[in-house]
Amino acid sequence: MQNKRFSPERQNAFSARFEAQKIAFAPVVFQSVHYAWKRGMLQALSDAGQAGLNVAQLASDGRWSEYVLKVVLETCLSAGVVYLKEGNYVLDKTGYIILTDKMTQINFDFNQDVCYAGLSSLAASLDAQQPLGLNELGDWPTLYQGLSSMPEPAKTSWFAFDHFYSDTSFPEILADIFATAPRQIMDIGANTGKFSCAALAYHPQVQLHLVDLPTQLAVAQTALQTAGVSDRAQLHALDLLNPDLPLPQGMDVIWMSQFLSCFSEAVIASILQRAVAALAPRGQVIIMDTFWDRQRYDIASYCLINTSPYFTAMASGNSKVYESSDYIRLAKTVGLTLLTVRDDIGYCHSLLRFGVAGE
């Protein structure tokens, strides 16, 4: 797949200036549309159908004043969320998507509840390469130490965002994971244990080794016990930011899903180097992630690229949504060879399979 080009046609100066103003006022539009959605304005217009409602009609039940309605709906009008028809506001197609599309709603909630306040520190975070916006949520060195104790609604919105993009992919890739008949699988960055539970249910003899921070493993352990598969799982509490901590040895497959994007390139290389040392003979490293350069549609690339500032300001300060070539390059430096690539998994995932060079 080729890198996307988001401006393939030459713009004239007037249209370019309009696009620049959309960027300048983007925070205003986001908050206004978010208010219209969450407070029920868009739903009221949806219920009214193609006839729509005027400001006086919308204000008649006392939920909103005419002032509030005018401020919010005029911004929605400028953004194509609603349109005017004979003095009435009518829900437009974009507004309908906001009301009905789960991906759009999850992205809205993630950016509002997890990112919005902290992104005011993006410039300082970029300069320091530290997640200085994270103070809006809690006092942790990175977001990952605080996942299990994040305040609401940020916690719910973060896990909804994370699981929405990963859960749909797990059923599609289990056959890939077991293609080489592995008996020992390591799940690095086990998170809530969803993949490990799925893998243990898929194969009745496989042994799973879950690697993550202690707080996350506690959540995963509960999931394993609930699923009745904890007898074939071993938990390994490791801070992978410490390059001196080795991984458990003798693994047939080492699996990482939406994990390496949490780290800088230097840390990714360190994790991959330790993964190579942990492999059994002819073992493989399988990585599933969201690479913006391997997307079929520009909408997916757009969403992924614009998730990177979250990693800077809120998560780690020095990670991002990478291009697939970045992982392939880093894997090569530690002796891994790319064997296969599979795209179009779930919403936006690709699967990279690596073997040790020379085996």
Secondary structure, DSSP 8 states (H G I E B T S, - for coil): -----S--S---HHHHHHHHHHHHTHHHHHHHHHHHHHTTHHHHHHHHGGG-B-HHHHHTTSSS-HHHHHHHHHHHHHTTSEEEETTEEEE-HHHHHHHH-HHHHHHHHIIIIIITTGGGGHHHHHHHTS-GGGGGT-S-SSGGGGGGG--TTHHHHHHHHHHHHHHTTHHHHHHHHTTT--SEEEEET-TTSHHHHHHHHH-SS-EEEEEE-HHHHHHHHHHHHHHT-GGGEEEEE--TT-TT----S-EEEEEEES-GGGS-HHHHHHHHHHHHHHEEEEEEEEEEE--GGG-SSHHHHHHHHTTHHHIIIII-SS-----HHHHHHHHHHTTEEEEEEEEEETTTEEEEEEEETT-
